[in-house]
Amino acid sequence: MQQAIVVYFLSEKKNNLDELNHLLASGWKVINQSAMGGGGGNNAVYSLVVVEKAD
């Protein structure tokens, strides 16, 4: 089974790194990662992460 998640980092208080860390702690493995362009000059960082877990 695969799942894609867009990881974002706007600041230390505005990010979803906990969501990715939860998936990894639950046995999911990163199989691909791609940087995504930010926009709007807000210094945001986005990354498309594909994770996989055996059924």
VEXDREN-608159 format. One record per atom (N, C-alpha, C): residue number from 1; atom name; y, z, x. Coordinates in pm, 1 decimal, decimal comma. Layout:
{NUM 'CA' {Y Z X}}
...
END
This chain:
{1 'N' {-116,3 0,0 84,8}}
{1 'CA' {0,0 0,0 0,0}}
{1 'C' {123,5 0,0 90,0}}
{2 'N' {220,9 -79,3 54,5}}
{2 'CA' {345,6 -83,3 129,4}}
{2 'C' {462,7 -46,8 39,6}}
{3 'N' {566,7 1,1 102,7}}
{3 'CA' {688,7 37,7 31,1}}
{3 'C' {806,5 6,8 122,6}}
{4 'N' {914,2 -43,8 64,4}}
{4 'CA' {1036,2 -70,4 140,7}}
{4 'C' {1141,9 31,3 100,0}}
{5 'N' {1217,7 76,8 198,2}}
{5 'CA' {1324,7 172,4 171,9}}
{5 'C' {1446,1 130,3 255,4}}
{6 'N' {1562,1 134,7 194,0}}
{6 'CA' {1685,3 110,8 267,7}}
{6 'C' {1738,4 247,3 310,5}}
{7 'N' {1735,2 270,4 440,4}}
{7 'CA' {1783,8 396,4 495,7}}
{7 'C' {1932,2 377,9 525,6}}
{8 'N' {2011,3 471,6 480,9}}
{8 'CA' {2154,8 462,8 507,3}}
{8 'C' {2204,3 591,1 572,3}}
{9 'N' {2307,4 576,7 652,7}}
{9 'CA' {2369,3 690,7 718,9}}
{9 'C' {2519,4 669,8 712,3}}
{10 'N' {2585,4 744,6 624,1}}
{10 'CA' {2730,5 737,3 610,5}}
{10 'C' {2796,4 848,8 690,8}}
{11 'N' {2733,2 963,7 690,3}}
{11 'CA' {2777,8 1079,7 767,9}}
{11 'C' {2661,3 1178,3 769,1}}
{12 'N' {2678,6 1289,2 836,8}}
{12 'CA' {2570,5 1387,9 841,4}}
{12 'C' {2534,3 1440,1 703,0}}
{13 'N' {2629,2 1440,7 610,9}}
{13 'CA' {2603,2 1493,1 476,8}}
{13 'C' {2570,9 1383,6 375,7}}
{14 'N' {2594,6 1258,1 410,8}}
{14 'CA' {2569,0 1147,2 318,5}}
{14 'C' {2471,7 1049,8 383,2}}
{15 'N' {2342,7 1079,9 365,7}}
{15 'CA' {2237,8 992,5 415,9}}
{15 'C' {2109,4 1021,1 339,0}}
{16 'N' {2011,1 937,1 357,7}}
{16 'CA' {1882,4 960,7 291,8}}
{16 'C' {1769,2 972,3 394,0}}
{17 'N' {1799,7 1027,0 509,0}}
{17 'CA' {1697,8 1044,9 611,4}}
{17 'C' {1586,5 1138,9 565,9}}
{18 'N' {1618,5 1234,2 479,8}}
{18 'CA' {1515,3 1324,9 427,2}}
{18 'C' {1408,7 1247,2 350,6}}
{19 'N' {1450,2 1142,8 278,2}}
{19 'CA' {1354,6 1061,8 202,4}}
{19 'C' {1255,6 992,5 296,6}}
{20 'N' {1306,3 934,2 403,5}}
{20 'CA' {1218,4 869,4 501,8}}
{20 'C' {1130,4 973,1 570,5}}
{21 'N' {1186,5 1085,4 611,1}}
{21 'CA' {1108,1 1190,2 676,5}}
{21 'C' {997,9 1243,1 586,1}}
{22 'N' {1025,2 1252,8 456,0}}
{22 'CA' {922,8 1297,9 360,0}}
{22 'C' {806,4 1197,8 355,3}}
{23 'N' {838,2 1069,3 352,0}}
{23 'CA' {732,1 968,2 351,2}}
{23 'C' {647,6 977,4 478,0}}
{24 'N' {712,7 991,2 592,4}}
{24 'CA' {639,6 999,8 718,5}}
{24 'C' {553,0 1124,2 724,8}}
{25 'N' {602,7 1235,6 673,6}}
{25 'CA' {524,6 1359,7 671,8}}
{25 'C' {406,5 1350,5 575,0}}
{26 'N' {416,0 1258,3 478,7}}
{26 'CA' {309,4 1240,6 379,6}}
{26 'C' {205,0 1138,5 423,8}}
{27 'N' {213,9 1093,4 547,5}}
{27 'CA' {111,8 1003,3 599,7}}
{27 'C' {149,7 856,4 604,0}}
{28 'N' {270,3 822,5 561,1}}
{28 'CA' {316,1 684,2 569,2}}
{28 'C' {350,1 651,8 713,2}}
{29 'N' {331,3 527,1 753,0}}
{29 'CA' {362,1 480,1 888,0}}
{29 'C' {461,5 365,4 879,1}}
{30 'N' {559,1 363,1 968,8}}
{30 'CA' {655,5 253,2 974,7}}
{30 'C' {585,9 132,0 1034,0}}
{31 'N' {593,5 18,3 962,6}}
{31 'CA' {533,9 -104,2 1015,7}}
{31 'C' {639,8 -208,7 1051,1}}
{32 'N' {761,5 -191,8 999,7}}
{32 'CA' {868,7 -285,0 1031,1}}
{32 'C' {1002,4 -218,7 1002,2}}
{33 'N' {1102,0 -254,4 1081,1}}
{33 'CA' {1237,1 -202,0 1063,1}}
{33 'C' {1332,8 -313,1 1098,9}}
{34 'N' {1435,7 -332,5 1015,0}}
{34 'CA' {1536,9 -434,7 1039,6}}
{34 'C' {1674,0 -376,6 1011,8}}
{35 'N' {1763,7 -394,7 1107,3}}
{35 'CA' {1901,5 -351,1 1086,1}}
{35 'C' {1965,1 -439,0 979,7}}
{36 'N' {2050,9 -379,4 899,5}}
{36 'CA' {2123,0 -452,4 795,9}}
{36 'C' {2271,9 -438,7 823,8}}
{37 'N' {2345,4 -541,1 793,3}}
{37 'CA' {2489,5 -536,2 814,7}}
{37 'C' {2556,8 -437,3 722,3}}
{38 'N' {2653,5 -367,2 777,2}}
{38 'CA' {2735,3 -277,8 696,0}}
{38 'C' {2848,6 -358,5 636,7}}
{39 'N' {2941,3 -294,3 583,6}}
{39 'CA' {3053,4 -366,9 528,4}}
{39 'C' {3160,8 -272,5 481,8}}
{40 'N' {3276,8 -325,0 464,1}}
{40 'CA' {3384,9 -246,0 410,2}}
{40 'C' {3451,0 -154,7 510,5}}
{41 'N' {3411,3 -160,2 634,8}}
{41 'CA' {3474,9 -78,5 736,8}}
{41 'C' {3454,1 70,5 719,8}}
{42 'N' {3344,5 111,8 656,2}}
{42 'CA' {3321,5 254,8 632,9}}
{42 'C' {3230,3 317,1 739,0}}
{43 'N' {3201,0 243,2 846,5}}
{43 'CA' {3116,7 291,5 955,6}}
{43 'C' {2977,5 332,4 909,5}}
{44 'N' {2931,4 274,5 799,7}}
{44 'CA' {2797,9 304,3 749,3}}
{44 'C' {2694,0 225,6 829,0}}
{45 'N' {2574,9 282,1 837,4}}
{45 'CA' {2463,2 217,4 903,8}}
{45 'C' {2351,8 203,9 800,8}}
{46 'N' {2296,8 83,2 789,4}}
{46 'CA' {2188,1 56,5 695,4}}
{46 'C' {2071,3 -5,0 770,5}}
{47 'N' {1950,1 28,2 728,7}}
{47 'CA' {1830,5 -26,0 791,2}}
{47 'C' {1722,2 -41,7 684,5}}
{48 'N' {1659,8 -158,5 681,8}}
{48 'CA' {1547,3 -180,9 592,4}}
{48 'C' {1421,4 -136,9 665,4}}
{49 'N' {1350,0 -41,7 607,5}}
{49 'CA' {1228,6 12,1 670,6}}
{49 'C' {1111,9 -13,5 576,3}}
{50 'N' {1008,6 -77,8 629,4}}
{50 'CA' {885,0 -100,1 553,1}}
{50 'C' {782,4 -2,1 604,2}}
{51 'N' {725,7 75,1 511,9}}
{51 'CA' {624,6 174,3 547,4}}
{51 'C' {494,2 139,0 478,6}}
{52 'N' {384,7 187,5 533,1}}
{52 'CA' {253,4 155,9 480,0}}
{52 'C' {167,3 280,2 482,3}}
{53 'N' {82,1 290,3 379,7}}
{53 'CA' {-12,7 401,9 372,6}}
{53 'C' {-144,9 347,4 324,0}}
{54 'N' {-251,9 388,5 387,8}}
{54 'CA' {-385,1 343,6 346,1}}
{54 'C' {-416,0 398,0 207,3}}
{55 'N' {-480,8 316,2 128,2}}
{55 'CA' {-517,1 358,2 -9,1}}
{55 'C' {-628,3 459,2 -7,4}}
END
